């Protein structure tokens, strides 16, 4: 018997597309968490924890294993981000006593590019062999392992920089969301595909909002700029 967490358990049907409970609520919590992040609101982290739990279960059922494993990382980093934003060092704090927005250094940008290429190739190869190495756990081959791995590696990097409130995290998220929109549409989880298409709009807003917030610090002599 299908449970509420089973992708086969239909919540409603819209234009012939069967919407499961887990896909629907996974999308809603994901959109909420992203919008709150774009607003630099600290509650985005606990909402994100709910989203990653639902996403972990869904990705396992559609054989997107790198995305599934990524949720374990997200679970931990949501806790880390929640703590980091709410406990900045004195010189890092904004007027709300939360972590300030800043930009990455050039060396960080070059390292990000190198990690993306290397990580995608290594993880894609690993994911492509999971069903051979662990057939009892992974009953089917990984779907689009390199595209899925690109999403995973870039998401890890974007999350790390979001924890540090780096503006460039939104540029990385934009690349992730565009790739995920296409991948999830092809895999048939089209509400998730629509979610990531909407994410591209929210991400663009987040980039603009964080840049504005960064520039606003110059209006407060007591606040120091960190890059």
C-alpha positions in Angstrom: 0.0 0.0 0.0 1.4 3.4 -1.0 2.2 5.9 1.8 2.1 9.6 1.6 5.9 9.5 0.9 5.4 7.2 -2.2 5.6 9.1 -5.5 2.8 6.8 -6.8 0.4 8.2 -4.2 -1.5 10.8 -6.1 -2.5 14.1 -4.4 -4.3 15.5 -7.3 -4.2 15.4 -11.1 -3.7 18.5 -13.2 -3.9 18.5 -17.0 -3.2 14.8 -17.0 -0.1 15.1 -14.7 -0.4 13.0 -11.6 0.9 15.1 -8.7 2.1 13.1 -5.7 2.0 14.4 -2.1 5.8 14.2 -1.7 6.5 16.1 -5.0 4.0 18.8 -4.2 5.1 19.5 -0.6 8.8 19.1 -1.6 8.3 21.9 -4.2 6.4 24.2 -1.9 9.0 24.0 0.9 11.8 24.4 -1.6 10.3 27.6 -3.0 9.6 29.0 0.4 13.2 28.3 1.6 14.7 29.9 -1.6 12.5 33.0 -1.4 13.4 33.5 2.3 17.1 33.1 1.4 16.8 35.7 -1.4 15.4 38.0 1.3 18.4 37.1 3.5 15.9 35.8 6.1 17.3 33.4 8.7 14.2 31.3 8.9 15.1 30.0 5.4 17.4 27.4 7.0 14.8 25.4 9.1 12.3 25.5 6.2 15.1 24.1 4.1 15.6 21.2 6.4 12.0 20.1 5.8 12.6 20.4 2.1 15.7 18.2 2.0 14.0 15.4 3.9 11.2 15.3 1.3 13.6 15.6 -1.6 15.8 12.8 -0.4 12.9 10.4 -0.4 11.7 11.5 -3.9 15.1 11.4 -5.6 15.7 7.8 -4.4 12.4 6.8 -6.0 13.3 8.3 -9.4 16.9 7.0 -9.3 18.7 10.4 -9.2 21.3 9.1 -6.7 23.7 12.0 -6.7 20.8 14.4 -6.0 19.6 12.0 -3.3 23.0 12.0 -1.6 23.2 15.7 -2.0 20.3 16.0 0.4 22.4 14.5 3.2 24.9 17.4 2.7 22.0 19.9 2.6 20.6 18.6 5.9 23.9 19.3 7.6 24.6 22.6 5.9 21.2 23.9 6.7 22.0 23.5 10.4 25.4 25.1 9.8 24.0 28.0 7.9 21.4 28.6 10.6 24.1 28.8 13.2 26.6 30.9 11.0 24.0 33.6 10.1 22.8 33.9 13.7 26.3 33.9 15.4 28.6 36.1 13.4 31.8 37.6 14.7 31.5 41.1 16.0 33.2 42.6 12.9 31.0 40.5 10.6 27.6 41.5 12.0 25.1 43.8 10.3 22.6 46.0 12.1 20.4 43.0 12.9 23.4 41.2 14.5 23.4 38.7 11.7 26.2 37.8 9.2 26.8 40.5 6.6 26.8 40.0 2.8 30.2 40.0 1.1 32.0 39.1 -2.2 34.3 36.2 -2.9 38.0 36.7 -3.5 39.5 36.0 -7.0 41.3 32.9 -5.7 38.0 31.5 -4.5 36.4 32.0 -7.9 39.2 30.1 -9.7 39.1 27.3 -7.1 35.3 27.0 -7.6 35.8 26.5 -11.4 38.4 23.8 -10.8 36.3 22.0 -8.3 33.3 22.1 -10.5 35.1 20.4 -13.5 37.0 17.9 -11.4 34.1 17.0 -9.1 31.6 16.5 -12.0 33.9 14.1 -13.8 34.7 12.0 -10.8 31.3 11.9 -9.3 29.6 11.3 -12.6 31.8 8.2 -13.2 31.2 7.0 -9.6 27.4 7.4 -10.0 27.4 5.6 -13.3 28.7 2.4 -11.5 26.6 2.4 -8.4 24.1 -0.1 -9.7 27.0 -2.5 -10.5 28.7 -2.1 -7.1 25.6 -2.0 -4.9 22.8 -3.7 -6.8 20.9 -4.4 -3.6 20.6 -0.7 -2.9 20.5 0.8 -6.4 18.3 -1.4 -8.5 18.5 0.7 -11.7 21.4 2.6 -13.4 21.8 6.3 -12.4 19.9 8.6 -14.8 22.2 11.1 -16.5 25.0 10.7 -14.0 27.2 13.6 -15.3 24.4 16.1 -15.5 23.1 15.0 -12.1 26.7 15.2 -10.7 27.2 18.8 -12.1 24.0 19.8 -10.2 25.3 18.1 -7.1 28.8 19.6 -7.1 27.6 23.1 -8.0 24.9 22.9 -5.3 27.5 22.0 -2.7 29.6 25.0 -3.7 26.7 27.3 -3.8 25.5 26.2 -0.4 29.0 26.7 1.1 29.1 30.2 -0.2 25.6 30.9 0.9 26.5 29.9 4.5 29.2 32.6 4.2 26.8 35.0 2.6 28.8 35.4 -0.6 27.0 37.2 -3.4 28.4 34.9 -6.0 26.4 32.0 -4.5 23.4 33.2 -6.5 25.3 33.1 -9.8 26.2 29.4 -9.1 22.6 28.7 -8.1 21.4 30.2 -11.4 23.5 27.6 -13.3 22.2 24.8 -11.1 18.6 25.8 -11.5 18.8 26.0 -15.3 20.4 22.5 -15.5 17.9 21.0 -13.0 14.9 22.5 -14.9 15.9 20.5 -18.0 16.9 17.3 -16.2 13.8 17.0 -14.0 11.6 17.7 -17.0 13.3 14.9 -18.9 12.9 12.6 -15.9 9.2 13.2 -15.7 9.1 15.0 -12.3 7.7 18.1 -14.0 6.5 20.0 -11.0 10.0 19.8 -9.7 11.1 21.1 -13.1 8.7 24.0 -12.9 10.0 24.7 -9.3 13.5 25.1 -10.6 12.4 27.3 -13.4 10.7 29.5 -10.8 14.0 29.3 -8.8 15.8 31.1 -11.7 13.5 34.1 -11.1 14.0 34.0 -7.4 17.7 33.5 -7.7 17.9 36.6 -9.9 16.0 38.6 -7.3 18.4 37.2 -4.6 21.4 38.3 -6.5 20.1 41.8 -7.0 18.9 42.1 -3.3 22.2 40.9 -1.9 24.2 43.3 -4.0 21.9 46.1 -2.8 22.4 45.0 0.8 26.1 44.9 0.4 26.1 48.4 -1.0 23.9 49.6 1.9 26.7 49.0 4.4 28.6 52.0 3.1 25.7 54.1 4.6 26.5 52.8 8.1 30.0 54.1 9.2 30.0 51.6 12.1 29.8 48.6 9.7 33.0 47.4 8.1 33.1 45.8 4.6 34.3 42.2 4.4 35.5 40.7 1.1 
